[in-house]
Amino acid sequence: MHERLIMEQIPISGPWITQKEIDYVTDAVTNAWYGNANIYNERFEKAFAEYLGVEFAISLPSCTSAIHLSLLSLDIGSGDEVIVPDITWIASSAPISYVGATPVFADVDEKTWCLSAESFEQLISPKTKAVIPVDLYGGIPDMDSICEIAQRHGIAMIEDAAEAIGSEYKGRRAGSLGDIGVFSFHGSKTLTTGEGGMLVTNREDVYRRCLFLRDHGRSLCNKMFWNTEVAYKYKMSSMQAALGLAQLERIDELVERKRQIFAWYEKELGNIQGITLNYEAPNTKNTYWMVTVVTDENFGLKKEELMALMLEKNIDCRPFFYPLSSIPAYQDLEQVKQARQRNKNAYKISPYGINLPCGMNMTEEKVDYVCEVLKSILLIK
């Protein structure tokens, strides 16, 4: 059954594009000019805010730019500290450096792989101005505890929901749980615009400030091309917005496809001793942007070796994110050595985790093949 699959490489991720997306983008290319130049951006932002149940949404070129604007709108800069989980992509933390602040790396929860509320609280200092919990791979951290801690200490919360469109926490959508929420629409994401992002908030002060900063600091008076600050060019094109709107109108089936793919993996791998899959905490809905397996160290296979063996069978995998405190980009930070010692869960989980193929084109047959190969490798070892 799998002879054909052995001959073709199975990619790690990718979108589900239908005629609806093609039609919307074609219409944007044809008609979204002159007086209609912003029509798709406005429709996408309005629909996105309604989907999340928030007041404001701003379409942007990336989630990274959304975090950047978020920090700027909160007046975070030199001398300030922002707490982030040690396990995430550098896009969650790089904007902290953009504004001159210092990222502080907290440990993750051993089950959700997301920010540990306990570690977050332990790292709060008089310099802490914000926390950026990350909804890793579609999962959600203990937001009740994190929000309570942040509020008690007067710390702003930027929810990095880049990987979690459609995920839920106690009936609320991911991205709507903090002062600000940010999303990614990269080509690998559940909802894609190719590249792109969104910033959402219920705070009008944040919304107005971000609108100003994303358009070169133009004055809101009637004087054209009058810039009162040096700011940024962070806008999404109408074609991207059209694609995003079409995807958003299909969001329920996109999320369901992701959950179905995970269910296929869970059926094959969920009961195998020594293999841990993504966790769905009580009262949450995980949308499983990435299907992830963490193998027991007794198998004797770290992620790089396991990925290489999978690739020999034409199966493309990705490594579980490396701890930020371990990568060269942050080796000059004073707290790196302490982070490596204190973040026990991050350093225990990361070496043995890989993301399995979970693109929208996955079928049950492909999942079965991936699982057969994985199991055969682990048994051999």
C-alpha positions as CSV (number, residue, x, y, z in Angstrom):
1,M,0.0,0.0,0.0
2,H,2.9,2.3,0.8
3,E,5.1,1.8,-2.3
4,R,4.0,5.1,-3.8
5,L,4.5,7.0,-0.6
6,I,8.0,5.7,-0.3
7,M,8.9,7.3,-3.7
8,E,7.5,10.8,-2.9
9,Q,8.5,13.1,0.0
10,I,5.9,13.9,2.5
11,P,6.2,17.6,3.5
12,I,6.0,18.8,7.0
13,S,3.2,21.3,6.5
14,G,1.2,23.3,3.9
15,P,-2.1,24.9,3.2
16,W,-5.5,23.9,1.9
17,I,-6.5,26.2,-0.9
18,T,-9.8,26.0,-2.8
19,Q,-11.5,27.9,-5.6
20,K,-12.9,30.3,-3.0
21,E,-9.4,31.5,-2.2
22,I,-8.5,31.8,-5.9
23,D,-11.7,33.7,-6.6
24,Y,-11.1,36.2,-3.7
25,V,-7.5,36.8,-4.6
26,T,-8.4,37.2,-8.3
27,D,-11.0,39.8,-7.4
28,A,-8.5,41.6,-5.2
29,V,-6.0,41.7,-8.0
30,T,-8.7,42.9,-10.4
31,N,-10.7,45.4,-8.4
32,A,-9.0,46.3,-5.1
33,W,-7.5,49.5,-6.3
34,Y,-8.4,53.2,-6.3
35,G,-11.4,53.7,-4.1
36,N,-11.6,50.0,-3.3
37,A,-7.9,49.7,-2.3
38,N,-8.6,48.7,1.3
39,I,-11.8,46.8,1.0
40,Y,-10.4,43.4,1.6
41,N,-8.2,44.5,4.5
42,E,-11.2,46.0,6.1
43,R,-13.4,43.0,5.6
44,F,-10.7,40.6,6.8
45,E,-10.0,42.7,10.0
46,K,-13.7,43.0,10.8
47,A,-14.4,39.3,10.3
48,F,-11.3,38.4,12.3
49,A,-12.3,40.6,15.2
50,E,-15.8,39.1,15.2
51,Y,-14.5,35.5,15.1
52,L,-12.3,36.2,18.1
53,G,-14.9,38.3,20.0
54,V,-12.7,41.3,20.3
55,E,-13.1,45.0,19.5
56,F,-10.1,45.7,17.2
57,A,-8.0,43.9,14.6
58,I,-5.1,45.2,12.5
59,S,-3.7,43.2,9.5
60,L,0.1,43.2,9.3
61,P,2.9,41.7,7.3
62,S,3.9,39.2,10.0
63,C,3.3,38.1,13.6
64,T,6.8,39.4,14.4
65,S,5.7,42.9,13.4
66,A,2.5,42.5,15.5
67,I,4.7,41.7,18.6
68,H,6.9,44.7,17.8
69,L,4.0,47.1,17.6
70,S,2.5,45.6,20.7
71,L,5.6,46.3,22.7
72,L,5.9,49.8,21.3
73,S,2.3,50.6,22.1
74,L,2.9,49.6,25.7
75,D,5.9,51.9,25.9
76,I,8.4,49.1,26.6
77,G,12.0,49.9,25.9
78,S,15.5,50.1,27.3
79,G,15.8,48.9,30.9
80,D,12.6,46.9,30.8
81,E,12.3,43.1,30.9
82,V,9.8,40.9,29.1
83,I,9.2,37.3,30.2
84,V,8.9,34.7,27.4
85,P,8.9,30.9,27.5
86,D,12.3,29.3,26.7
87,I,10.6,27.0,24.2
88,T,9.3,29.0,21.2
89,W,10.5,30.3,17.9
90,I,12.7,33.4,18.1
91,A,10.0,35.5,16.5
92,S,8.3,35.6,19.9
93,S,11.4,37.2,21.6
94,A,13.3,39.1,18.8
95,P,11.0,42.1,19.0
96,I,11.9,42.5,22.7
97,S,15.4,43.2,21.5
98,Y,14.1,45.5,18.7
99,V,12.7,47.9,21.3
100,G,15.9,47.7,23.5
101,A,14.3,45.6,26.3
102,T,15.6,42.3,27.7
103,P,14.0,39.0,27.2
104,V,13.8,36.8,30.3
105,F,13.5,33.0,29.5
106,A,11.0,31.1,31.7
107,D,10.5,27.3,31.9
108,V,7.6,25.5,30.3
109,D,5.0,23.2,31.7
110,E,5.9,19.5,31.2
111,K,2.5,18.6,29.8
112,T,1.4,21.6,27.7
113,W,4.9,22.6,26.7
114,C,3.7,26.2,27.2
115,L,4.8,28.9,29.6
116,S,4.9,27.6,33.2
117,A,2.9,30.0,35.5
118,E,5.1,29.1,38.4
119,S,8.3,29.9,36.5
120,F,6.8,33.1,35.2
121,E,6.0,34.3,38.7
122,Q,9.5,33.4,40.0
123,L,11.1,35.6,37.4
124,I,9.2,38.8,37.9
125,S,11.4,41.7,38.9
126,P,10.8,45.5,39.3
127,K,11.9,45.7,35.6
128,T,9.2,43.3,34.3
129,K,6.8,45.2,32.1
130,A,5.2,42.4,30.0
131,V,4.8,38.6,29.6
132,I,4.4,36.8,26.2
133,P,2.8,33.4,26.8
134,V,3.0,31.3,23.6
135,D,0.2,28.9,22.5
136,L,2.8,26.4,21.4
137,Y,1.8,24.2,18.4
138,G,-1.9,25.0,19.0
139,G,-1.9,24.2,22.8
140,I,-2.7,26.8,25.5
141,P,-1.0,27.4,28.8
142,D,-2.7,27.8,32.2
143,M,-4.1,31.2,31.3
144,D,-6.1,31.7,34.5
145,S,-3.0,31.5,36.6
146,I,-0.9,33.5,34.2
147,C,-3.5,36.3,33.9
148,E,-3.9,36.4,37.7
149,I,-0.2,36.7,38.3
150,A,0.2,39.4,35.5
151,Q,-2.7,41.4,36.9
152,R,-1.5,41.2,40.5
153,H,1.9,42.6,39.4
154,G,0.6,45.1,36.9
155,I,2.2,43.3,34.0
156,A,0.8,43.5,30.4
157,M,0.1,40.3,28.6
158,I,0.7,39.8,24.9
159,E,-0.7,36.4,23.9
160,D,1.3,34.9,21.1
161,A,-1.3,32.9,19.3
162,A,0.7,32.6,16.1
163,E,0.2,28.8,16.0
164,A,-3.2,28.6,17.6
165,I,-6.0,30.0,15.4
166,G,-9.2,28.3,16.4
167,S,-7.8,27.0,19.7
168,E,-10.0,27.7,22.8
169,Y,-9.5,28.2,26.6
170,K,-12.7,27.8,28.6
171,G,-14.8,28.8,25.6
172,R,-12.7,31.8,24.6
173,R,-10.7,31.9,21.4
174,A,-6.9,31.8,21.5
175,G,-5.6,35.4,21.0
176,S,-8.4,37.0,23.0
177,L,-7.1,36.2,26.4
178,G,-4.6,39.0,27.0
179,D,-4.2,42.7,26.6
180,I,-3.1,42.0,23.1
181,G,-3.2,38.9,20.9
182,V,-1.0,38.3,17.8
183,F,-1.3,35.8,15.0
184,S,0.8,34.4,12.1
185,F,-0.5,33.6,8.7
186,H,2.7,32.1,7.3
187,G,2.3,29.5,4.6
188,S,2.7,26.7,7.1
189,K,-0.1,27.9,9.4
190,T,-3.7,26.6,9.6
191,L,-5.0,29.8,8.2
192,T,-2.6,31.4,5.7
193,T,-2.1,34.5,3.7
194,G,1.3,33.3,2.4
195,E,3.0,35.7,4.8
196,G,1.1,37.9,7.2
197,G,-0.1,38.5,10.7
198,M,-2.8,40.1,12.8
199,L,-2.9,42.1,16.0
200,V,-6.0,42.1,18.1
201,T,-7.0,43.9,21.3
202,N,-9.9,45.3,23.3
203,R,-7.9,48.4,24.3
204,E,-8.6,51.4,22.1
205,D,-5.4,53.1,23.2
206,V,-3.3,50.2,22.0
207,Y,-5.3,50.0,18.7
208,R,-4.9,53.7,17.9
209,R,-1.2,53.7,18.8
210,C,-0.5,50.6,16.6
211,L,-2.4,52.1,13.6
212,F,-0.2,55.2,13.9
213,L,3.0,53.3,14.3
214,R,2.4,50.9,11.4
215,D,2.1,53.7,8.8
216,H,5.3,55.7,9.3
217,G,3.9,57.9,12.1
218,R,1.6,60.0,10.0
219,S,-0.2,62.7,11.8
220,L,-3.9,62.1,12.2
221,C,-4.6,65.7,11.3
222,N,-5.7,66.8,7.8
223,K,-2.1,67.6,6.7
224,M,-1.0,65.0,4.2
225,F,2.4,63.3,4.5
226,W,3.0,65.0,7.9
227,N,5.0,62.6,10.1
228,T,5.2,63.4,13.8
229,E,7.4,60.3,14.6
230,V,9.8,58.0,12.8
231,A,7.8,54.8,12.7
232,Y,7.3,51.7,10.6
233,K,5.8,50.4,7.4
234,Y,3.8,47.4,8.5
235,K,0.9,46.8,6.2
236,M,-0.7,43.8,4.5
237,S,-1.5,43.8,0.8
238,S,-5.1,43.5,-0.4
239,M,-4.2,40.2,-2.1
240,Q,-3.1,38.7,1.2
241,A,-6.1,40.1,2.9
242,A,-8.4,38.5,0.3
243,L,-6.7,35.1,0.8
244,G,-7.0,35.5,4.5
245,L,-10.7,36.4,4.4
246,A,-11.5,33.3,2.2
247,Q,-9.5,31.1,4.6
248,L,-11.3,32.7,7.6
249,E,-14.7,31.9,6.0
250,R,-13.5,28.2,6.0
251,I,-11.9,28.3,9.4
252,D,-14.1,25.6,11.0
253,E,-13.2,23.0,8.3
254,L,-9.5,24.0,8.4
255,V,-9.5,23.5,12.2
256,E,-11.4,20.2,11.9
257,R,-8.9,19.0,9.3
258,K,-6.0,19.7,11.7
259,R,-7.8,17.8,14.5
260,Q,-8.6,14.9,12.2
261,I,-5.0,14.6,11.3
262,F,-4.0,14.5,14.9
263,A,-6.7,11.9,15.6
264,W,-5.1,9.6,13.0
265,Y,-1.7,10.0,14.7
266,E,-3.2,9.5,18.1
267,K,-4.8,6.2,17.0
268,E,-1.5,4.9,15.9
269,L,0.9,6.3,18.5
270,G,-1.2,7.4,21.5
271,N,-0.8,4.1,23.4
272,I,2.8,3.4,22.8
273,Q,5.0,3.6,25.9
274,G,7.8,6.1,25.6
275,I,6.0,8.3,23.1
276,T,4.2,11.5,24.2
277,L,1.9,13.4,21.9
278,N,0.5,17.0,22.1
279,Y,-1.6,17.5,25.3
280,E,-5.1,18.9,25.3
281,A,-5.7,20.3,28.8
282,P,-9.2,20.1,30.4
283,N,-11.5,23.0,29.3
284,T,-9.3,23.7,26.3
285,K,-9.4,22.9,22.6
286,N,-6.1,22.2,20.9
287,T,-5.9,22.8,17.1
288,Y,-2.7,20.9,16.7
289,W,-0.9,23.2,14.3
290,M,2.0,20.8,14.6
291,V,1.6,17.1,15.5
292,T,4.5,16.6,17.9
293,V,6.1,13.5,19.4
294,V,8.5,13.5,22.3
295,T,10.3,10.2,22.6
296,D,11.7,8.8,25.8
297,E,15.5,9.2,26.2
298,N,15.7,5.4,26.7
299,F,15.2,5.0,22.9
300,G,18.7,6.6,22.6
301,L,17.7,8.9,19.7
302,K,17.9,12.7,19.9
303,K,15.7,14.7,17.5
304,E,18.4,15.4,14.9
305,E,19.2,11.7,14.4
306,L,15.6,10.7,14.4
307,M,14.7,13.3,11.8
308,A,17.6,12.1,9.6
309,L,16.3,8.6,9.8
310,M,12.8,9.7,8.9
311,L,14.1,11.7,6.0
312,E,15.8,8.6,4.6
313,K,12.2,7.3,4.1
314,N,11.1,10.6,2.5
315,I,9.4,11.9,5.6
316,D,10.1,15.6,6.3
317,C,10.1,16.4,10.0
318,R,11.0,19.5,12.1
319,P,12.8,19.7,15.4
320,F,10.9,20.7,18.5
321,F,12.1,24.3,19.1
322,Y,15.4,24.6,20.8
323,P,15.4,26.5,24.1
324,L,16.1,30.2,23.3
325,S,18.7,30.3,26.0
326,S,20.6,27.6,24.1
327,I,20.9,29.3,20.7
328,P,23.8,31.5,19.5
329,A,21.7,34.6,19.1
330,Y,21.3,35.0,22.9
331,Q,24.7,33.9,24.2
332,D,25.6,37.4,25.2
333,L,22.7,37.7,27.6
334,E,23.8,37.6,31.3
335,Q,20.9,35.3,32.3
336,V,21.6,32.6,29.8
337,K,23.6,30.4,32.1
338,Q,20.9,30.6,34.8
339,A,18.2,29.9,32.3
340,R,19.9,26.7,31.2
341,Q,20.1,25.6,34.8
342,R,16.6,26.6,36.0
343,N,14.5,25.6,33.0
344,K,14.5,21.9,33.6
345,N,11.5,21.0,31.6
346,A,12.6,22.9,28.5
347,Y,15.9,21.2,28.4
348,K,14.4,17.8,29.2
349,I,11.8,17.9,26.4
350,S,13.4,19.7,23.5
351,P,16.2,17.2,22.7
352,Y,13.7,14.4,22.1
353,G,10.9,16.2,20.3
354,I,10.1,16.3,16.6
355,N,7.1,17.6,14.5
356,L,5.6,15.1,12.2
357,P,4.1,15.8,8.8
358,C,0.7,17.5,9.3
359,G,0.0,19.6,6.3
360,M,-3.5,20.0,5.1
361,N,-2.8,17.5,2.3
362,M,-2.2,14.6,4.8
363,T,-4.4,11.5,4.4
364,E,-4.9,8.6,6.8
365,E,-2.8,6.5,4.5
366,K,0.1,9.0,4.7
367,V,-0.2,9.1,8.5
368,D,-0.2,5.3,8.7
369,Y,3.0,5.3,6.7
370,V,4.7,7.9,8.9
371,C,3.7,6.0,12.0
372,E,5.0,2.7,10.6
373,V,8.4,4.2,9.8
374,L,8.6,5.9,13.2
375,K,7.7,2.8,15.1
376,S,10.1,0.7,13.0
377,I,13.0,3.1,13.8
378,L,12.3,3.1,17.5
379,L,12.0,-0.6,17.7
380,I,15.3,-1.0,15.8
381,K,16.9,1.2,18.4
